[in-house]
Amino acid sequence: MAAPDKATFNAVWPKCFVIFLGIVEVLAVIVLILTELGNVASNFWYTNVFAGGWCGLVMLVHFFALFVAGKNSRF
């Protein structure tokens, strides 16, 4: 495999890294929301904080922003 030149590497690497962070974050959102749903399903009457759901929504907006930034970036 031929070694890429520096300009090509600098053009591709930031996009890949930002998209990778978005993928990691979407996996974290899925785990967080599923954990929150399991907590609510196990004991609905005593579960009143729902912090995992709200944090999941904030992280959902953030990973959409990461995907948009990764796709449209010109580093």
Buried (B, 14 or more C-beta within 10 A) or exposed (E): EEEEEEEEEEBEEBBEEBBEBBEEBBEBBEEBBEEBEEBBEEEEEEEEEEEBBEBBEEBBEBBEEBBEBBEEEEE
